[in-house]
Amino acid sequence: MPSDRGIKMRRAERRPNPDPALLAARLLAWYDRHRRRMPWRALPGERPDPYKVWLSEIMLQQTTVAAVGPYFERFLARFPMVEALAAAKLDDVLGLWQGLGYYARARNLHRAAEVVARRYGGRFPDTAAALRALPGVGEYTAAAIAAIAFDRREAAVDGNVERVMARLHALEAALPAAKPALRELARSLVPEARAGDFAQALMDLGATVCTPRAPRCLLCPWADACAARTRGIAEELPRKAPQPARPLRHGVAFVLLDRTGAVLLRRRPENGLLGGMMEVPSTAWRAKAPAAREAAAAAPAPAAWRALPGHVRHGFTHFELLLAVWGAQVEKRPRAEGVWCGSDVLAAQALPTLMKKVLRHGLAQLARKSGPPIKTGRRSSTGVRGG
């Protein structure tokens, strides 16, 4: 019959033992064998390029590694140094950014490049505190750049790292309230040496082994230290608070063509959603669809507007948008705020995805000459019914 001491010893062996130095050593040894190859990562023995690290981290915000790769390569070919990016026109930067979404990142990328080029002589600041002062660089991004590019002892905690920490320590508090605790747990593990490799190793572990579903625990260098695995709840963590349903907003977009097929576009304000991007004119986006009279008042110019069949739907982070589309074609360009862009507008302009959807829909319906005339119940001062 086993002694009480023997039972206690076996239980102790099975109990997770998250010793920081041991965990860091195991993870770095695993990373040396299994690190992912990425165009922005320095090879073993190479010094990381802060420009590449910063560029990749900005692109990777709310975007996947697979999606970012081609964009990163194109940016680097066009703007090989931060000074080249700083000297570029914003429209050129936005044009290369098409498809990555969250266009505020591209505007901040350009502004930050200007700051680095002019204030720092093209050399990135090497501390998280100084990096946070750059446009578009928040707490995570500053920590990631400081660690990866300059080997600062910083914890870069993204969604992958949050998941690893929640499982390693079996932290059952729900996100987002658990974020501060998860950051502290990650900070406690960062080693004195190879902080940059440790940051990337944690990211790789979460992306390739400690995955959201069906984690590959048998391949994990921390398997025997993982409290969630011991308790059989790894796949349940991290817990998340219920997300409220995204509200639905409505609006009317206006596709106005001249006789050559050129389309009227305008630039959105710098601040706010899709800031600084070119757009098809539209009404405000609100909880209730605008009435015909209200929409007509927001139209960019008097014209024989038609309500085109169908709608354009688009999802943003915090709301869904449903746009009705009005279309018109004029013989002579009216006086209107904006610029007229040729028939190759979809290929030539730095347009956000939403506006490309609107234009494709509007141009297709106008080519079919479909849609009823707009009836607002009044006649405009120019004698043209509608907006």
Steps between C-alpha positions, in 0.01 A plus 500: 500500500654834401595735780340839551835655413514313167149615408591861580814474287310365200238774538777758515647359180165539324442852631598775250825672595513831312855601602573811287863422417424139410198595290699764310783256430261234374314741277818646348635151431171414327513826303852430379368182336156610385507876436288617209673664206355841421634772267527751786681267741875498537666165449690346791813706561370800304421837656129586460414800280284737712331636185389153391389411853295820533348469152396139558355569845282783368380283211430205730262698720159331458632309196642151445860411421390336173322816385785734592784320317434630145424852624822510700703396197337765280550773761864407548562501123338844465629651826822315596583745782295707740620820330348383170168432671509840669558675166216316325159650428226377732290389202784275385518341845122455513505351151746229605292441813182413307348180633667500842218704654510722810642785295582710804800268533631613161457869586676450832772297325572796274494751787727284714748465214512879474570529873777238491660657192487859620526481880721192533705520182358175365586296811215353701493570874603190691277505809134411534423837660649696209342271241154555653530867408500413128163522319322165487727331756314373806612302802524162326669631186754703698586199714532274195732739314710571808541129572548367146704784349699607807483199734338707775347296783139572402196271485319525166153367579269442204205262472726198453700582812185565703377154409830336597513683834136424583560129440841477664360647823139378458377856540124478461415870520337610175647734241524792470502549880781243532740689271700682773553176694611317186749777417652474848529123468679539167737765640600266780635249246713727278866399542790741541659374178338441160188700584431551129519130422282428802233743377494337157509152649187573704324627188601189307394269782152654504469505121619146427462286814279664764229568243145614581352160410661158536826622656794271418598444862724201427732731303507778759823566691287615795258205503602367842481849652160590354237523772212505252623179336529333839141596577373405153372849418764625255261530207254699712750780571523788478139567589337797334218723612195482270527741209203728436346478155640757260245771424381554141542844346346627178581757236477593133806511273502707180667378180513796259648460151570751227454420130856358479437254782709690755366473856482764773701418813585701807751462784378408847617710798840401639357405839252219543405185314674460161664836569678661207374241252317573177131413505177509307293785651236377743261603772597460863489140627229474762278250681203580275498511121461858372177599327519593132475874576784480753719299264428735211617793711834322554554416130821655364329678206164541326442209263234255383575260784374142490473256788708207380381146582657322794719617787867487596576342837833536679623405844715724718642405839223661701204511262349368178421742219221470241514750217237572241656630179371785287643547153491769233683602185535862385603650168683792661692477825316696769678706762557259786749436776747229400697379200399323179686174446516306174338170419804314638422635847474155660858420402659842525365647824585419862146398577392310811327168444157643587523764228612246244190296583280807456661594169480149356134480595415848378687478170345163418147625568553825311625303199165317506316834540305343784326654798196726543530881502529651849180659628552746780164674480655826387681643200853634531586857419661384177184334383648150538295265716690348788832591657 
